[in-house]
Amino acid sequence: MKPIEVAVVGTGWCGGIRAEALAGHALVSALHLAEVRPERLGELDKKLKPESATADYKDLLKKDIDAVYISATPESTHYPMARDFLAAGKHVFLEKPIALELGEADQLIQLSREKKRKFTIGYSQRFNPKFAYVRKCIRDGTLGRPVSALVSRHITRSLGKKISGRVKLSPAAMEATHDLDFVLWCLEPAKPVRVYSQVNYGAMREASGADIPDTQWLTVTMDSGLSFVVGGGWSLPPGYPNFSTTWIEMVGTEGAIMVDDSHRDVVLNTMKSGMQLPMSTMPGEFVDHTYAGAMAAETLHFLEACAYGRPVLVTPEHARMVMEVYLAADLSAERNEAVALPLKWPKKIRSVSA
């Protein structure tokens, strides 16, 4: 094993965390950055001292780079960037979603196979110890045979406005997607066969005038007979800028596990600002010398997978299945009927009654 050269494309919120985690790591021989905002690129160039810094990601395609982290927005950039780097023979870590269309996802998966390159998607909740413990209790039989599951995730409307304002993707695609990945990961090898979904409107549509729901709820039926519910929303009051709260219930024949990931375990109360939840950052920002979330660990996992030749935790095939479920959820909400899987894309999609 020898250190490898890595690049980060897009150094905003997520990409900035990844660049910081990679800079100076023993497995990184050189760090390269691509960022379209000159002030941000200059800031990180000065702070991290990368091997190269450019405004055009295509400048990195011909460099001797082993692995690339694509954290660029808007999400419409994901497919062309991932395609270009995979075609150039680079290992690729791509923030979710894997693509905007199933055909694009299929092309990326095929390209990664042809080039024999590692390709993974940023589902950071797999690196949350609480989530990992839930899966362990399912996989080792502690809960017996899984019977039902519920995951509810909500973030503030300031984050919701930021996310929904840059691309027309639903709460299912941008928020519930993490928990779809998580539950499907817990229940594998079972596969989803039917999706029913509804959306609810309120603050987001009133504030923007656009057709943006506050929340979206999905009921997913698996081929094992189990069904689970996942809900996601982005309209909590903006009391804490980056607040994210999640509740998990997993019920089996021999037990149940409940997880409160609402960040209420650390409360700061000051005369100036009142009560605050200071650790409620999403997806995990700096806390002095460490991070308040799983993103740094996820970043280093992919680095080690590339440097040591290990498998990635999130396969692109699994990410494609998650994508298929939330696309079916959007169709279900639009039609007010359940949608059967697999989707026959782009042919007319089969539907069944709820």
C-alpha positions as CSV (number, residue, x, y, z in Angstrom):
1,M,0.0,0.0,0.0
2,K,1.2,3.5,-0.8
3,P,-0.5,6.9,-0.2
4,I,-2.8,8.0,-3.0
5,E,-3.7,11.3,-4.7
6,V,-7.3,12.5,-4.1
7,A,-9.5,15.3,-5.2
8,V,-12.6,17.0,-3.9
9,V,-14.9,18.7,-6.4
10,G,-17.2,21.2,-4.8
11,T,-15.9,22.5,-1.4
12,G,-19.1,23.9,0.2
13,W,-20.7,22.4,3.2
14,C,-20.2,18.7,2.6
15,G,-17.1,19.0,0.3
16,G,-15.4,21.3,2.8
17,I,-15.7,18.7,5.6
18,R,-14.3,16.1,3.3
19,A,-11.4,18.2,2.2
20,E,-10.6,19.0,5.8
21,A,-10.7,15.3,6.7
22,L,-8.4,14.4,3.9
23,A,-5.9,17.2,4.2
24,G,-2.7,15.9,5.9
25,H,-4.0,12.3,6.2
26,A,-1.2,9.7,6.0
27,L,-2.9,7.9,3.1
28,V,-3.2,11.1,1.1
29,S,0.0,11.9,-0.9
30,A,-1.6,15.0,-2.6
31,L,-4.9,16.8,-2.3
32,H,-6.5,18.5,-5.3
33,L,-9.5,20.9,-5.1
34,A,-12.0,22.2,-7.6
35,E,-14.4,25.0,-6.7
36,V,-16.3,27.5,-8.8
37,R,-16.4,30.2,-6.1
38,P,-13.0,32.1,-6.2
39,E,-13.3,33.3,-2.5
40,R,-13.9,29.7,-1.2
41,L,-11.2,28.2,-3.4
42,G,-8.8,30.9,-2.2
43,E,-9.8,30.3,1.4
44,L,-9.1,26.5,1.3
45,D,-6.0,26.9,-0.9
46,K,-4.5,29.0,1.9
47,K,-5.7,26.8,4.7
48,L,-5.2,23.3,3.3
49,K,-2.3,24.0,0.9
50,P,-3.5,21.5,-1.8
51,E,-1.3,20.2,-4.6
52,S,-3.6,22.1,-7.0
53,A,-6.7,24.2,-6.9
54,T,-8.9,25.0,-9.9
55,A,-12.3,26.4,-10.9
56,D,-12.8,23.8,-13.6
57,Y,-13.1,20.2,-12.5
58,K,-12.1,19.1,-16.0
59,D,-8.6,20.2,-15.2
60,L,-8.4,17.3,-12.8
61,L,-9.3,14.6,-15.3
62,K,-5.8,14.2,-16.7
63,K,-4.0,14.5,-13.4
64,D,-2.5,11.4,-11.7
65,I,-5.4,11.3,-9.2
66,D,-6.6,8.0,-7.8
67,A,-9.9,8.9,-6.1
68,V,-12.4,11.8,-6.4
69,Y,-15.0,13.0,-4.0
70,I,-17.8,14.8,-5.9
71,S,-19.7,17.2,-3.6
72,A,-20.8,19.7,-6.2
73,T,-24.2,21.2,-6.4
74,P,-26.7,21.5,-8.0
75,E,-27.5,17.8,-8.1
76,S,-27.8,17.9,-11.9
77,T,-24.0,18.0,-12.0
78,H,-23.6,14.6,-10.4
79,Y,-24.1,12.4,-13.5
80,P,-21.8,14.3,-15.9
81,M,-19.0,14.7,-13.3
82,A,-19.1,11.1,-12.2
83,R,-19.3,9.9,-15.8
84,D,-16.2,12.0,-16.7
85,F,-14.1,10.8,-13.7
86,L,-15.1,7.2,-14.0
87,A,-14.3,7.3,-17.8
88,A,-10.9,8.8,-16.8
89,G,-10.2,5.8,-14.6
90,K,-10.7,7.4,-11.2
91,H,-12.4,5.9,-8.1
92,V,-15.5,8.0,-7.4
93,F,-17.3,9.0,-4.2
94,L,-20.5,10.8,-5.1
95,E,-22.9,12.7,-2.8
96,K,-26.5,11.5,-3.0
97,P,-28.4,11.3,-5.2
98,I,-26.6,8.9,-7.6
99,A,-28.3,10.6,-10.5
100,L,-31.6,12.3,-11.5
101,E,-32.7,9.5,-13.8
102,L,-32.5,5.7,-13.5
103,G,-30.9,5.5,-16.9
104,E,-28.1,7.8,-15.8
105,A,-27.5,5.7,-12.7
106,D,-27.4,2.5,-14.8
107,Q,-24.8,4.1,-17.1
108,L,-22.6,5.1,-14.1
109,I,-22.8,1.6,-12.6
110,Q,-21.9,0.0,-15.9
111,L,-19.0,2.4,-16.5
112,S,-17.6,1.7,-13.0
113,R,-17.7,-2.0,-13.8
114,E,-16.1,-1.6,-17.2
115,K,-13.3,0.5,-15.7
116,K,-13.0,-1.7,-12.6
117,R,-13.2,1.4,-10.4
118,K,-14.7,1.8,-7.0
119,F,-18.0,3.8,-7.0
120,T,-20.0,4.7,-3.9
121,I,-22.7,7.1,-2.8
122,G,-22.7,9.4,0.3
123,Y,-25.2,7.8,2.7
124,S,-23.5,9.0,5.8
125,Q,-26.0,7.7,8.3
126,R,-24.5,4.2,7.9
127,F,-21.5,5.6,9.8
128,N,-23.6,6.8,12.7
129,P,-23.0,4.5,15.6
130,K,-26.6,4.5,16.7
131,F,-27.8,3.4,13.2
132,A,-25.0,0.8,13.1
133,Y,-26.2,-0.6,16.4
134,V,-29.8,-0.9,15.1
135,R,-28.6,-2.9,12.1
136,K,-26.5,-5.1,14.4
137,C,-29.5,-6.0,16.5
138,I,-31.4,-7.0,13.4
139,R,-28.6,-8.9,11.7
140,D,-27.5,-10.9,14.8
141,G,-31.0,-12.0,15.6
142,T,-31.4,-10.0,18.8
143,L,-34.8,-8.7,17.6
144,G,-35.9,-12.0,16.0
145,R,-37.6,-11.8,12.7
146,P,-38.2,-8.1,11.7
147,V,-41.9,-7.2,11.7
148,S,-42.1,-3.5,11.1
149,A,-39.9,-0.4,11.0
150,L,-40.4,3.4,11.2
151,V,-38.0,6.2,10.7
152,S,-39.0,9.9,10.9
153,R,-36.4,12.6,9.9
154,H,-37.0,16.4,10.0
155,I,-34.7,19.4,9.4
156,T,-35.3,23.1,9.6
157,R,-37.0,25.2,6.9
158,S,-33.8,27.2,6.4
159,L,-32.1,24.0,5.2
160,G,-35.2,23.0,3.3
161,K,-35.3,26.3,1.5
162,K,-31.7,26.0,0.6
163,I,-32.0,22.4,-0.7
164,S,-35.3,22.7,-2.5
165,G,-34.3,26.0,-4.1
166,R,-31.4,24.6,-6.1
167,V,-33.1,21.6,-7.7
168,K,-36.6,20.2,-8.0
169,L,-36.3,17.1,-5.8
170,S,-38.8,16.0,-3.2
171,P,-38.3,15.4,0.5
172,A,-38.2,11.7,-0.3
173,A,-35.3,12.2,-2.7
174,M,-33.3,14.6,-0.5
175,E,-34.2,13.7,3.1
176,A,-36.0,10.4,3.4
177,T,-33.4,8.9,1.0
178,H,-30.9,8.4,3.9
179,D,-33.5,6.4,5.9
180,L,-34.6,4.4,2.9
181,D,-31.0,3.4,2.4
182,F,-30.7,2.6,6.1
183,V,-33.8,0.4,6.3
184,L,-33.1,-1.4,3.0
185,W,-29.6,-2.0,4.3
186,C,-30.9,-3.5,7.5
187,L,-33.4,-5.8,5.8
188,E,-31.3,-7.1,2.9
189,P,-31.5,-9.4,1.0
190,A,-35.2,-8.5,1.0
191,K,-36.2,-6.2,-1.9
192,P,-38.9,-3.6,-2.2
193,V,-41.9,-4.5,-4.4
194,R,-44.4,-1.7,-3.8
195,V,-44.4,1.9,-2.7
196,Y,-47.2,4.2,-1.5
197,S,-46.6,7.8,-0.6
198,Q,-48.3,11.1,0.3
199,V,-47.1,14.6,0.7
200,N,-48.3,17.4,3.0
201,Y,-48.1,21.1,2.3
202,G,-47.7,24.1,4.6
203,A,-44.9,26.5,5.4
204,M,-42.7,25.7,2.4
205,R,-45.4,26.4,-0.2
206,E,-46.7,29.5,1.7
207,A,-43.2,31.0,1.8
208,S,-42.1,30.2,-1.7
209,G,-45.3,30.0,-3.7
210,A,-43.8,26.9,-5.3
211,D,-45.1,23.4,-5.3
212,I,-42.8,22.3,-2.4
213,P,-44.3,20.0,0.3
214,D,-43.3,20.2,3.9
215,T,-43.2,16.5,4.5
216,Q,-43.4,13.2,2.6
217,W,-44.3,9.8,4.0
218,L,-43.6,6.5,2.3
219,T,-44.9,3.0,3.0
220,V,-42.7,0.4,1.4
221,T,-43.6,-3.3,1.1
222,M,-40.8,-5.8,0.8
223,D,-40.8,-9.2,-1.0
224,S,-40.5,-10.8,2.5
225,G,-44.0,-9.5,3.4
226,L,-42.7,-6.8,5.8
227,S,-43.7,-3.2,5.3
228,F,-42.0,-0.2,6.7
229,V,-42.7,3.6,7.0
230,V,-40.2,6.4,6.3
231,G,-41.0,10.1,6.7
232,G,-39.0,13.1,5.9
233,G,-39.6,16.8,6.2
234,W,-37.8,20.1,5.9
235,S,-40.0,22.8,7.6
236,L,-39.1,22.8,11.3
237,P,-38.9,26.4,12.7
238,P,-35.4,27.8,12.3
239,G,-34.6,27.9,16.0
240,Y,-31.2,26.2,15.3
241,P,-29.7,26.8,11.8
242,N,-28.7,23.2,11.1
243,F,-31.0,21.3,13.3
244,S,-31.8,17.7,12.3
245,T,-33.9,15.2,14.3
246,T,-34.5,11.5,13.7
247,W,-36.6,8.9,15.5
248,I,-36.3,5.1,14.7
249,E,-38.5,2.2,15.8
250,M,-37.5,-1.3,14.8
251,V,-39.9,-4.1,15.9
252,G,-39.2,-7.8,15.7
253,T,-40.7,-11.1,16.9
254,E,-38.2,-11.2,19.9
255,G,-37.7,-7.6,20.7
256,A,-37.8,-3.9,19.7
257,I,-35.3,-1.1,19.6
258,M,-36.1,2.7,19.7
259,V,-33.5,5.3,18.9
260,D,-33.8,9.0,19.7
261,D,-31.3,10.8,17.4
262,S,-32.8,14.3,18.1
263,H,-29.6,15.7,19.7
264,R,-31.4,16.5,23.0
265,D,-28.5,14.9,25.0
266,V,-26.5,18.1,25.0
267,V,-28.3,21.3,26.0
268,L,-26.6,24.7,26.3
269,N,-28.4,27.4,28.3
270,T,-27.1,30.9,28.4
271,M,-28.4,34.3,29.5
272,K,-27.8,35.7,26.1
273,S,-29.3,33.1,23.8
274,G,-31.5,30.9,26.1
275,M,-31.6,27.1,25.5
276,Q,-29.8,25.7,22.5
277,L,-29.0,22.3,21.1
278,P,-25.4,23.0,20.1
279,M,-24.6,19.5,18.8
280,S,-27.6,19.4,16.4
281,T,-25.6,20.1,13.2
282,M,-26.4,18.2,10.1
283,P,-24.6,16.3,8.5
284,G,-21.8,16.9,11.0
285,E,-19.7,20.0,11.3
286,F,-16.6,20.9,13.3
287,V,-16.4,20.7,17.1
288,D,-12.9,22.1,17.8
289,H,-10.6,19.2,16.7
290,T,-13.3,16.7,15.8
291,Y,-16.7,16.5,14.0
292,A,-20.3,16.4,15.2
293,G,-21.4,13.7,12.7
294,A,-20.5,10.8,10.6
295,M,-19.2,12.5,7.5
296,A,-15.5,12.5,8.3
297,A,-15.6,8.8,9.1
298,E,-17.4,8.2,5.8
299,T,-14.8,10.2,3.9
300,L,-11.9,8.2,5.4
301,H,-13.7,4.9,4.8
302,F,-13.7,5.6,1.0
303,L,-10.1,6.7,1.2
304,E,-9.1,3.4,2.9
305,A,-11.2,1.4,0.5
306,C,-9.2,2.9,-2.4
307,A,-5.8,2.7,-0.8
308,Y,-6.2,-0.8,0.6
309,G,-8.4,-2.3,-2.1
310,R,-11.3,-2.9,0.3
311,P,-15.0,-3.0,-0.7
312,V,-17.1,0.1,-0.2
313,L,-19.9,0.0,2.3
314,V,-22.5,1.6,0.0
315,T,-22.7,-0.1,-3.4
316,P,-24.0,1.9,-6.3
317,E,-26.5,-0.9,-7.0
318,H,-28.0,-0.4,-3.6
319,A,-28.1,3.4,-4.2
320,R,-29.9,2.7,-7.4
321,M,-32.5,0.7,-5.6
322,V,-33.0,3.5,-3.1
323,M,-33.4,5.9,-6.0
324,E,-36.0,3.6,-7.6
325,V,-38.0,3.7,-4.3
326,Y,-38.1,7.4,-4.0
327,L,-39.0,7.9,-7.6
328,A,-41.8,5.5,-7.1
329,A,-42.8,7.5,-4.0
330,D,-43.0,10.7,-6.0
331,L,-45.2,9.0,-8.6
332,S,-47.4,7.5,-5.9
333,A,-47.9,10.9,-4.3
334,E,-48.8,12.4,-7.7
335,R,-51.2,9.7,-8.6
336,N,-52.5,8.8,-5.1
337,E,-52.0,5.2,-5.8
338,A,-49.4,2.6,-4.9
339,V,-46.6,1.9,-7.5
340,A,-45.2,-1.5,-8.1
341,L,-41.4,-2.2,-8.4
342,P,-39.3,-2.6,-10.4
343,L,-40.1,0.5,-12.4
344,K,-40.3,0.0,-16.1
345,W,-38.4,3.1,-17.0
346,P,-39.1,5.1,-19.1
347,K,-42.1,2.9,-20.2
348,K,-45.5,3.4,-18.5
349,I,-45.2,2.4,-14.9
350,R,-47.4,-0.3,-13.5
351,S,-49.5,0.7,-10.5
352,V,-51.6,-1.3,-8.0
353,S,-54.2,-0.1,-5.5
354,A,-53.1,1.0,-2.1
